[in-house]
Amino acid sequence: MRLSDLILLVISMAILDAQSIDEAGPELDLEYYSNLEVSNSDLNLDGKDHIYDADLFEGDIAGINEEDLVNANATLDANENRNAVMDESLKWPGGVIPYLYWNGYTESQKAIISKAFSRLQEVTCLKMKYRTTEADYIYIKPAGGCSSQVGRKRWGEQTVSLEYNCFTVGIVLHELMHAAGFWHEQSRADRDDYVQVNWGNIKTDKEHNFRKYELGTQITHLDAPYDTCSLMHYGTTAFSKNGQPTIVKKQQGGCELGNRKDFSNLDIRKLNTLYECTGYPTVGCGDLYTECQGWATTNNYCRVDYVDWMKVNCCYSCQKASSCQDGYDSCGSWASSGFCKGDYEVFMSENCCQSCASMCQDDNASCGSWASSGFCQGVYEVWMSENCKKSCGIC
């Protein structure tokens, strides 16, 4: 390429970037919008799963030429077929995802985006930062269905598309997980051990959406078990040509396929594992006893007396305690009075972390197992939210 052509290209990209910023809305006030009440009528929701509407690879993954995959022998380009967790450069540095969003979204739509941002930041170390000068960033705008590329693409602006029918917190979180670096759950190499694909019910030329990726060269499972509760799993009738199931669980019970409500317990742990979050639940680092949090915070056993035992049996609570301290003598009293939630939640999380952490407990030793089985959602959701707060990620 000639120098003059290169200069023209750089100028053109700068102009396009400036135009994008001109259309972008101001920084989202997450506290305001996260508490804004919205209704389905405000968002024109129909209760359907719209992650397949964009008609991209696997329904909503942008940046891959689907036509090249229609042939049964076709494969993805080597660079496109690598899960973000297999390529460190596809992760967002420091877990910070700069964002812009289209200024034409309604107040209710901004509220859904903000609620998703807040939820992501509540349970992981990832942060959504309003873009100022960052070279790489996501731009949330209506660009055809609900869709995203997988991971950071390292070429400046990358689109996360949210059309009018994409505005549920679960769908926004689904697309943010793509942007953070995750493919769909049913693409795992071990999926046939847990679900059955009914190939005869799949639409013609959509069979490639149900391919598996090769473990160790194309994706990594992060040592996590298969998760039928994941936000990233297809629903039972994905790409069905006749309304009949295209993918079903082999073992019944627990959650239904196609969760679009909230992160599963394992979704949270995998995000934290991918981004090496300290003080957050990760894959393989959990608590084996309901008393772990008290031992770690109140008794300080992660630092004295039982250090080695606690690291093995109370891994999560010890990680949390290592970066969680109280800044005021009154923190314990404030936490007991309920200030860890509500109007003082932000202040308390920053200044009374240790006392607030000690208030978060499971009431049953089996809570962790039940949460992993998907019982935080569905029939047992209310009971679990009251009795297994810690395992369900409520506190």
N, C-alpha and C positions, 0 to 999 in steps of 0.2 A: 504494500500500500504506500502510495506517495505521501510525503509529509503534508502537502496541502490537503489531501483527502482526509488524513488523520486529524488535522486541525479542524476541518469542517465537521467531522464526526463528533469530536469532543464538544464543539460549540452547539451542535444540534442536540446532543444529549443534555447539555446544560440548560438549553431552552425548554426542552420537554420536562426536565426536572423542575424548573421554575414554574411551569404551567401546572404541574401536579400539586406543588405546594400552594399555589394560588387557589386551587379548588379545595384544599384540605381545611378541615375544621380546626378550631383551637384545641389546646390540650384538654382532654376529658377530666372533669372533676369527678374522680371515682367515688368519693364519699357521697356526693350529692346524687349522682346517677345510680349508684348501687342501692340506694335507699328509695329510689323513685318507684312508686307502684305502677305497674303496667298490666294490661289485660290482653287476652288473646285477640279480642276484637280490635284493639289498637294496632295489633301486628298482623292482622289478616291471616292468622294461623288456621290450618285445616287439620292438624293432628297427624299429618303424614311425614314420612322421613324423606327429606328432599336432598340428601347428600349425593343422590345418583343423577339429579336433574341436569347437571352440567354436561353430561355425556362425554366425560373425559376418561382417561385411563383409570380403571377401578371406580369410575363414577365421578370422583372429585379431585383427582391428582393431576395438577397442571404440569406442563413442561415436558410431557412425553407424547410422542406421536402415536396415537392409538391405532391409526390405519396400518402402521408397520407391524402391528402385533396380531392382526386378524388372521394371518397365515399361521397355522398351527406350529410351524417350525421356526417362526420368528422369535428372536430374543431381544431383550432390551440392550441398548448401548451400555458398554461396561461402566461408564461414568454415571449413567442414569439409573442403573439397576442396583446401586449400592445404597443401602440404608444409611441414614445420616450417622448412626452410631458406629458405623464402620469407617467413617472418614471424619476425623476431628475437625477439619476445616469447615464442615457443614454444620457444626454447632455454633450457636450464637455466643461470642466471646463474653465470658463472665456471666452467662445466663441472662444477659440484657437484650431484649428485643425492641429496637426502636420502631415506632409506629406512626403512621398518619392515617387519617380516615376521611372519607368523602363528606363534605360539609352539607350535602343534601339529605342526609339521614334525618329521620324524625327524632323527637325527644325520646320516644319509646324505644326506637332502634338503638340510639346512643346508650340508653339505659341497659339494654341487653348486652351490648359490647362491654360496657363498664362492669356489669355483674360478672361476666366471664373473665375479664382482666383481674378483678378482685379475687375471684375464686382461685385462679391460677397462682396469684401471689400469696394467697392465704396458706396454701398447702405445699408449695414448692419454693425454692430459692430463686426462681425465674422472676424477672421484673419487666414490665411493659413500660417503656420510656418514650415520651413524646419526642419525635425526631427533630433534631436541630441541624447538626452538621454531619451526622453519621453517614458514611458512604453506603452502607447496606441497611435496609429497613423494609418493613412490610407496609403496604398501602392497602387499607381495607376499603373496598368500594364495590358497587354492583358491576360485575364484569362477566356475567353469565353463570347463573346457578350458585351453588355453594362449593368453593374449591380453593385449593392452595397447592403450592409446590412443597416438596419434602425437604426440610432443612434450609439453612442459609445458602443462597445460591451464589453469593459473592460477586454480583454484577450490579449492585445498586438497588433500585426499587424492585420489589417483587410483590405481586398482587395476591391478596387474600380476598376472594370474591364472596360477598354476601348480598344476594338478591333479596327481594321483599319476603320470600318464604323461608329464609334461612335463620330467622330471628328467634331462636330459642337458645338459652344459655348452653345447652348440651351440644348443639350443632356448632356454635361459635367455638366452644372448647375443642371439639373434634378438629376443626380446621386449624386452630392454634397448635394442637398436637402435631399435625402434619408439618406446620411451619417450624416447630421446635425440633423435628427430626424423626417422626414416627410414621411408618407405613401402617396399613390395615392389619389387624390382628390375625385374620384368617389367612394371611399370606405366609404365616410361619411355617417352617419346615416340618414341624411336628403336628400340624393341624388335623391330619387324618386320624390321629389317636383320640380326638375329642369331638370332632364334628364330621358329618357326612355331607358331601356335596352331591346333590341330585342333578347330574349333568343333563338329563333329559328334559328338565324344566327350565333350563337357562335359554335366554333369547339367542337366536342365531348371531354369530359373530361377537358375542359377549363372553364366550367361554374363557378367554384369556384373562378376564378380570378375576378369575378364581385360581390362578396359578399360584404355586408356592415358590418361595425364594430359597436358595441354598444357604444353609446355616454356615457361618464362618467365612464365606466369601462374598455373599450378597447382603446378608443381614446378621444381626446378633440378637439373641433373645434376652440379653442382660441377665442370664441365669434365672429368669422369672418363669413361673409355670404358665401354661396356656390360660388365657383369661376370657371366658365366655361372657363376662360382665363388662368388658372394656367398652369405652366410648368408641374405640376404633374397630369394632367388630361389625360385619355386615348383619343386617336383619334377616329373618328367615325367608323372605320373598324377594331378596335383592335380585334384580335383573330377571325376574320370572316372566316367562312368555305366556303362562296360563293361570297365574294366580296361585299356583301350588308352590310349596317350599322348595327353595334351591339349596338351602343349607340348614341343617338341623343338628342339635346336640345329640351325642350318643348316650350321655347320661342325663336323665331328666332331673328336675328340681333346681332350686336356686333361681338365679335371674334369667330373664329371657334374652335371647340374642337381639342385638340392635339397640342397646342402651343409648338413649340420646338425652338423658337427664343430667348426669353429673359424672365426674371421674369415678372410676372404680378404685378400690383400695390399691390394686396393682398398677393402675394408670399413674397414680400419684407416686408410688414407689419407683416406677420405671423412669419417670421424669427426673426425680431426684437422683437416681443412680446415674443416668446419662450425663447429668450436669454436675455430678459429684457434690451434691448439696450436703453441707455439714449441719447437723442439728435437725434434720428432717428425716422422715421414714424412708428407707431405701430398701431395695431388694436384698434379702439376706441379712438385714439388720433390723431385727424386731425385738419385742419384749416377750419373754416366755411366761411372765407372771404379772398379774394385775397390780401387784404392789411395787413394781419396778420404778414407777415415776416417783413415788414417795421415798423409796430407798435412795434414789438418785438425787432428789432435791432436798428433802427434809433431813435425811440421815447422812447425805454426802458420801455414800458408800462407793461411788465411782472413783473417789480420790483417796479414801482411807479405808482401812480394814479389809474390804472385800474387792479390791480393784480388779484383779484378774477374773474372779467369778462374775462380777457385774458386767464386764466387757463381753462375756460369752452369753449370759442369760438376760441381760437388760441393755442390749446394745443401743437401741433407739433412745431410751431415756438417758443413757450416759452421753450420747452424742448431743442430745438436746441440752443437757445440763452444762456441758462444756462451753457452750456459747450463750448461756442463759443465766443472767444474774439480776438481783434486785438492786435498784439504785436508791431506795428509800427505806428507812426503818419501818414505816407504816404500811409497806406493801402487803404484808400478810393480812393485816386488818382490812385493807381495801379489797383484796381478793376475796376474803370471806364475806364481804358485803355485796359481792356480785359485780364489782366494777370492771372485771376482766371482759365483760360483754356490755354492749350498749354504747352510751355516749362517751365513755372513757376508754374504750377498747384500744384505740391507737396508742394513747398515752401509756396505758398499762402494759401493752405488748412490748413497748420500747423501754420502759423504766421499771417494770415489776414482772419481768419474764419468769423468774424462778417461782414466785408465788402463784402466778396464774397457771403455770405448768403443773404445779402440785394439786390444783383443783380439778385437773382433767384426768379422770380415771375410768377404767372399765369395771363394771360390777360383777363380771363373770369371767372366769379363767378361759372360757372357750370363745370369748369375743373375737379374738384374732382369727381363729379358724372359721367362725361364722362369717366374718367380714370377707375373708378370702373366697368363701363360697357364694358371695353375692347377696347375703341376707340384709345388707345395709339398704337395699332397694327392694321394692316389690311388697309382698304380703307382710313381711316382718319389719318394714322400714320404721314405723312409729316406735315399736318396742326397742329396736336396735338403737335408734337415736336417743332413747332415754337411758338405756342400760349399757351401751357399748360406745359411748361418745368418742373415746380415744381411737379405737380401732376403725370406726367409721369416718374419722377425720373431721368430726364436728368441733373439736377443741384441740 
